Amino acid sequence: MEAHGAQRILLVEDDAELAALLADYLRLEGYGCEVVGDGQSALARLLNEDFQAAVLDVMLPGLNGFEVLRRLREKKNVPVIMLTARGDDADRIVGLEIGADDYLPKPCHPRVLLAHLQAVLRRAGAGPAARADSIEVGGVCLYRRAHRISVDGHEVVLTGAEFSLLEILMRAAGETVTKDALSEQGLHRKLLAYDRSVDMHISNLRRKLGPYANGASRIVTVRNSGYLFAIPV
């Protein structure tokens, strides 16, 4: 099957048995899945080759997954799904803080990984042609097709998840968008109890966008509801 042959995925996993299982499944689904088992090799390949996404284990020999992601985000914006120990909320929060697009607990079923991978690839790709290519609100300019953001004329690098959430908020500027809607439309999954993914991505967005000149936040928390992209007055 070659439906996704142009889409190269780097699977970074030192458990050879799990890596073989996941890679074989992704290849059967038509993806060009390549495997490395250590952090240093993963970072070198991600920086020097073109991959459409990476699946990155936290626990790796040499550089761990967090350090690989941190160094990668200094140079490139490849979508990254982190594989974390089951039930380890701390790993998930740290991963999201430093720029992971999504996370999965280990061990994960190949079909679940495929669903998450398809979601991050959709977020990274172009949206429907009917949508306006650019949006500008209060000095923040979003260019959908180029996947670029500038704030007061300065370019800002966002992850795929952050870009998707920001686009949703900016298209509804001045109106509250619920966390449920942000999760379903921006992250392509239902919001579960105790799921802090949306909150972590919004926290990263606030830090990267900065406040308005008067100190007011560009993204406002609406208590017990969601978030709002504020229109400056």
Stockholm file with secondary structure:
# STOCKHOLM 1.0

chainA/1-233         MEAHGAQRILLVEDDAELAALLADYLRLEGYGCEVVGDGQSALARLLNEDFQAAVLDVMLPGLNGFEVLRRLREKKNVPVIMLTARGDDADRIVGLEIGADDYLPKPCHPRVLLAHLQAVLRRAGAGPAARADSIEVGGVCLYRRAHRISVDGHEVVLTGAEFSLLEILMRAAGETVTKDALSEQGLHRKLLAYDRSVDMHISNLRRKLGPYANGASRIVTVRNSGYLFAIPV
#=GR chainA/1-233 SS CCTTTTCEEEEECSCHHHHHHHHHHHHHTTCEEEEECSHHHHHHHHHHSCCSEEEEESSCSSSCHHHHHHHHHTTCCCCEEEEEETTCHHHHHHHHHTTCSEEEEESCCHHHHHHHHHHHHHHHSCCCTTSCSEEEETTEEEETTTTEEEETTEEECCCHHHHHHHHHHHHTTTSEEEHHHIIIIISSSCCCTTCCHHHHHHHHHHHHHCCCTTSCCSEEEETTTEEEECCCC
#=GC SS_cons         CCTTTTCEEEEECSCHHHHHHHHHHHHHTTCEEEEECSHHHHHHHHHHSCCSEEEEESSCSSSCHHHHHHHHHTTCCCCEEEEEETTCHHHHHHHHHTTCSEEEEESCCHHHHHHHHHHHHHHHSCCCTTSCSEEEETTEEEETTTTEEEETTEEECCCHHHHHHHHHHHHTTTSEEEHHHIIIIISSSCCCTTCCHHHHHHHHHHHHHCCCTTSCCSEEEETTTEEEECCCC
//
